[in-house]
Amino acid sequence: MNRILVCCQTGFSILMLLIVVCGCSVNKKNVSGLITLVNNETEKKVDVLIDKNLFTSYLYSDDISVLKKTTLYPIIAANGQTVTRGYPLNTRPNERTDHPHHIGAWFNFGDVNGLDFWGNSDEIKTPKEKLGTIRHEKIVALENGEQKASMDVQANWLKPDGSVLLKEETKFVFYAENGKRIIDRVTTLKAQSEMVSFNDTKEGMFAIRTARELEHPSDSPVNLSDENGHKTTVKVVNNTGVSGNYMSSEGIEGADVWGTRAKWMALSGTINKEDVTLVIMDGPQNMGYPTYWHARSYGLFSANPFGQKAFTDGKEASMNFSLKPNSSVTFTYRIEILNGNYSRERLESEYQKFVND
């Protein structure tokens, strides 16, 4: 009888242990994708962590010698591969060292009332009176969550004299899914006391500068950083690890996508033997939808609704846009970073999820 009782107790203990273990596994699976936003006021950044691993950081340095705008940098795929270029903040070996104003993923424009908010860099010798800057004002809200988190921020588009031309309110929404990372950006720009004009130019608007591996191979010599990440002056032809290819929602591929209209644009490649697909999606409610694409083979990847004349070499009329004092306009975009290569059909399905969210 005692043996039977001991066996029953032992069996019950094993059963309970199995239930606890299984239960822990289920709970662990449920919390996978926990997104935490951590504001580091000392370093002037908000880290976006997924299960304690860095996804991206919102950089808002008030040191104008470091940043002329706010940006998301770096951006890291679910498979751990960094899809943004390191230069100029943290230059990695064998990457291009051109266009120092291309940092992370950003939102600005090249001709706003004649001011260049796009090409502002200390390395570019544009007269200061022609340059605009975007300065972070405050973090309004941070909301953590499982598989979804959000951040509301405010910023000012400043004229060279420091006066405010535009007030910016931006909501970032971050998503984490299996093999997928998503960033939604909803930005509202409000004019202040004067008319604000966005004048037709290719230099805009919602952009990302990609890692070297996502560029298209090139036969032209370029400046690459050395093995220690230092800038060099000797141009070379070197396509080691370069594997990028664009594909638009309209079926256009490669460098031919530049200056075309599309609902979305994808860039696929291989980083450290891991396939990655990077997609930018244009919200149907945006001005100029479907947007033009300032998508260059050297890794600049940008949606620009206000470049119709520039992108068509003058064949189409200028796409200028103006805001009256105290009026506003909103732009909505999505970035998806996907593990693997995606077909056009699968990417269209992803776009429809964005539209219907």
C-alpha positions in Angstrom: 0.0 0.0 0.0 2.8 2.4 0.9 4.6 1.6 -2.4 1.4 2.4 -4.2 1.1 5.7 -2.3 4.7 6.6 -3.0 4.3 5.8 -6.7 1.1 7.9 -6.9 2.9 10.8 -5.1 5.9 10.5 -7.4 3.7 10.3 -10.5 1.7 13.4 -9.3 5.0 15.3 -8.6 6.2 14.5 -12.1 2.9 15.6 -13.6 3.0 18.8 -11.7 6.5 19.4 -12.8 5.5 18.9 -16.4 2.7 21.3 -16.0 4.9 24.0 -14.5 7.6 23.5 -17.2 5.0 23.6 -20.0 3.4 26.6 -18.4 6.7 28.4 -18.1 7.4 27.7 -21.7 4.0 29.1 -22.8 4.5 32.2 -20.7 7.9 32.7 -22.1 6.6 32.4 -25.6 3.8 34.9 -24.8 6.2 37.6 -23.5 8.6 37.1 -26.5 8.7 40.4 -28.3 8.5 42.6 -25.2 9.4 46.2 -26.4 10.9 48.6 -23.9 11.7 52.2 -24.6 14.5 53.6 -22.4 15.2 57.3 -22.4 18.9 58.0 -21.7 18.9 61.8 -21.0 22.7 61.8 -20.6 23.4 60.5 -24.1 20.3 62.2 -25.6 18.7 59.1 -27.0 15.8 56.7 -26.5 16.8 53.0 -27.0 14.2 50.7 -28.4 14.8 47.3 -26.9 13.1 44.0 -28.0 13.6 41.3 -25.3 16.4 43.5 -24.0 18.2 43.5 -27.5 18.7 46.8 -29.3 16.3 47.4 -32.3 17.0 51.1 -32.8 17.7 54.3 -31.0 16.0 57.7 -31.4 18.9 60.2 -31.3 18.2 63.7 -30.2 21.5 65.3 -29.4 21.3 69.1 -28.8 25.0 69.3 -30.0 24.6 70.8 -33.5 28.1 69.6 -34.3 27.0 66.0 -33.9 23.5 66.1 -35.4 21.6 68.6 -37.5 18.4 66.6 -37.2 16.8 63.8 -35.2 17.2 60.3 -36.5 16.8 56.6 -35.8 20.2 55.0 -35.7 21.2 52.2 -35.9 18.4 49.9 -37.2 18.9 46.2 -36.5 16.9 43.3 -38.2 15.3 40.5 -36.2 18.2 38.3 -37.3 20.7 40.6 -35.7 22.0 42.2 -38.8 22.4 46.0 -38.9 20.8 47.5 -42.0 22.0 51.1 -41.6 25.4 52.5 -42.5 27.7 53.3 -39.7 29.4 56.4 -41.2 29.8 59.1 -39.9 28.8 58.3 -36.3 30.4 54.9 -36.0 32.2 54.1 -39.2 32.7 50.4 -40.0 35.4 48.9 -42.2 34.8 48.9 -46.0 31.8 51.3 -46.2 31.3 54.4 -48.2 32.2 57.7 -46.6 30.1 60.0 -48.9 27.1 62.2 -48.0 27.8 62.7 -44.2 24.3 64.0 -43.7 22.9 60.5 -44.5 22.5 59.2 -41.0 20.2 56.3 -40.0 16.5 56.9 -40.9 15.3 60.5 -41.0 12.6 62.9 -42.2 13.5 66.3 -43.7 13.6 68.2 -47.0 16.1 70.0 -49.2 14.2 73.2 -50.1 11.8 74.7 -47.5 11.5 78.4 -48.1 14.8 78.2 -49.8 16.5 76.6 -46.8 18.2 73.2 -47.0 17.3 70.9 -44.2 18.5 67.8 -46.1 22.1 68.6 -46.9 23.2 70.2 -43.6 26.6 69.0 -42.6 29.8 70.6 -41.4 31.7 68.8 -44.1 29.5 70.4 -46.8 30.6 74.0 -47.3 27.1 75.5 -47.9 26.7 79.0 -46.5 25.1 78.8 -43.0 22.4 81.3 -44.0 21.0 78.7 -46.5 20.8 75.8 -44.0 18.0 74.7 -41.7 18.2 72.5 -38.6 15.7 70.2 -36.8 16.1 70.3 -33.1 14.3 68.0 -30.6 12.0 69.8 -28.2 10.6 67.1 -25.9 9.4 63.6 -25.5 5.7 63.6 -25.0 5.0 60.0 -24.2 6.7 56.6 -24.1 4.5 53.4 -24.0 6.0 50.0 -23.7 4.3 46.7 -24.7 4.4 43.2 -26.0 5.1 43.2 -29.8 4.0 46.9 -30.0 5.3 50.1 -28.4 5.1 53.8 -29.2 6.8 57.1 -28.7 5.5 60.7 -29.2 8.0 63.5 -29.7 8.1 67.1 -30.7 10.7 69.0 -32.6 11.3 72.4 -34.3 12.4 73.1 -37.8 14.7 76.2 -37.3 15.8 78.9 -39.6 19.5 80.0 -39.4 18.6 82.8 -36.9 17.1 80.2 -34.6 13.4 81.1 -35.1 10.9 78.4 -35.6 9.7 77.8 -39.2 7.7 74.6 -38.5 6.6 72.7 -35.4 6.9 69.0 -35.7 4.8 66.3 -33.9 5.9 62.7 -34.6 4.5 59.4 -33.4 6.7 56.4 -33.8 5.1 52.9 -33.4 7.5 49.9 -33.1 6.4 46.3 -33.8 8.2 43.0 -33.2 7.1 39.8 -34.8 8.8 36.6 -35.7 11.4 37.4 -38.3 10.0 40.9 -38.7 10.6 44.4 -37.3 8.4 47.4 -38.2 8.6 51.2 -37.6 5.6 53.4 -38.4 6.3 57.2 -38.5 3.4 59.6 -38.5 4.7 63.2 -38.7 2.6 66.4 -38.6 4.3 69.7 -39.6 2.6 72.9 -38.6 3.5 76.3 -40.1 4.0 79.1 -37.6 3.7 82.8 -38.5 4.6 82.7 -42.1 3.8 80.8 -45.3 6.0 77.7 -45.7 6.8 76.3 -49.2 8.2 72.9 -50.0 9.8 73.5 -53.4 10.3 70.7 -55.9 13.7 69.0 -55.4 14.9 65.4 -55.4 16.4 65.9 -51.9 13.8 64.5 -49.6 11.9 63.3 -47.6 11.6 60.1 -45.6 14.9 58.3 -46.0 17.3 55.7 -44.8 21.0 55.2 -45.6 21.7 51.5 -45.8 24.6 49.2 -44.9 27.2 48.6 -47.5 25.9 45.1 -48.2 22.6 46.4 -49.4 24.1 48.7 -52.0 24.1 47.6 -55.7 27.4 46.4 -57.1 29.3 49.2 -58.9 32.0 49.3 -61.5 33.0 52.8 -60.5 35.8 53.5 -57.9 34.5 54.9 -54.6 36.0 56.0 -51.3 35.7 53.3 -48.7 36.8 53.3 -45.1 39.8 51.2 -44.2 40.0 48.0 -42.0 39.9 50.2 -38.9 36.9 52.2 -40.0 39.0 55.3 -40.9 38.1 57.5 -43.8 40.5 57.2 -46.8 41.2 59.4 -49.9 42.0 56.7 -52.4 39.1 55.5 -54.6 38.9 51.8 -55.3 36.6 49.3 -57.1 35.6 46.8 -54.4 32.2 45.0 -54.3 33.0 42.5 -51.6 29.8 41.6 -49.9 27.7 44.0 -51.9 24.4 42.3 -52.9 21.5 44.8 -52.9 18.6 44.9 -55.4 15.6 47.3 -55.4 12.1 46.1 -56.4 9.1 48.4 -56.6 5.4 47.7 -56.2 5.2 48.4 -59.9 7.6 45.5 -60.7 10.6 47.7 -61.6 14.0 46.5 -60.3 17.5 47.6 -59.8 18.8 51.1 -60.3 15.9 51.8 -62.7 13.6 52.4 -59.8 15.1 55.9 -59.3 12.6 58.7 -60.1 9.7 56.3 -60.5 6.4 56.3 -58.6 5.4 53.4 -56.4 3.3 52.5 -53.3 6.3 50.7 -51.8 9.9 50.0 -52.5 11.9 47.0 -51.3 15.7 46.5 -51.1 17.0 43.0 -50.6 20.5 41.7 -49.9 22.6 39.5 -47.8 24.5 40.6 -44.7 26.8 38.2 -43.0 25.2 35.3 -44.8 21.7 36.4 -43.6 19.1 37.5 -46.2 17.4 40.7 -45.4 14.6 42.7 -47.1 14.1 46.3 -46.2 10.8 48.0 -47.3 9.6 51.6 -47.2 5.8 52.0 -47.6 4.0 55.2 -48.6 0.7 55.9 -46.8 -2.3 56.3 -49.3 -3.3 59.5 -47.5 0.1 61.2 -48.1 0.5 64.2 -50.5 1.6 63.0 -54.0 0.7 59.4 -53.4 2.1 57.1 -54.8 5.3 58.8 -54.0 8.4 59.3 -56.1 11.5 57.4 -55.0 14.9 58.9 -54.5 16.4 55.4 -54.4 20.1 55.4 -55.3 22.2 52.3 -56.0 24.8 53.5 -53.4 22.4 52.9 -50.5 20.3 56.1 -50.2 16.7 54.9 -50.0 14.1 57.7 -49.8 10.4 58.4 -50.5 9.8 62.0 -51.8 6.4 63.3 -52.8 7.7 66.8 -53.8 10.2 66.1 -56.6 8.0 65.6 -59.7 10.0 68.0 -61.9 13.4 66.9 -60.6 12.7 63.2 -61.1 11.3 63.6 -64.6 14.1 65.9 -65.8 11.6 68.7 -66.3 9.1 66.7 -68.3 6.4 67.1 -65.6 5.4 70.3 -63.8 6.9 71.2 -60.4 5.3 69.6 -57.4 5.5 72.4 -55.0 3.4 72.5 -51.8 2.7 75.4 -49.4 1.3 75.7 -45.9 -0.5 78.8 -44.8 0.4 80.2 -41.4 -1.0 78.0 -38.6 -2.0 75.2 -41.0 -0.5 71.7 -41.0 0.1 68.6 -43.0 0.6 65.0 -42.0 2.8 62.2 -43.5 2.5 58.5 -42.7 5.2 56.0 -43.6 6.3 52.5 -42.6 9.6 50.7 -42.6 9.7 46.9 -42.5 12.8 44.9 -41.9 12.2 41.3 -42.8 14.3 38.2 -42.5 14.8 36.5 -45.9 13.9 37.4 -49.4 10.3 38.3 -50.2 8.4 38.0 -53.5 6.5 41.0 -54.9 3.3 39.2 -54.0 4.3 38.7 -50.4 5.4 42.3 -50.1 2.1 43.5 -51.5 0.4 41.5 -48.8 2.6 43.2 -46.2 1.6 46.6 -47.7 -2.1 45.8 -47.5 -1.6 45.0 -43.8 -0.1 48.5 -43.4 -3.0 50.2 -45.3 -5.6 48.3 -43.3 -4.0 48.7 -39.8 
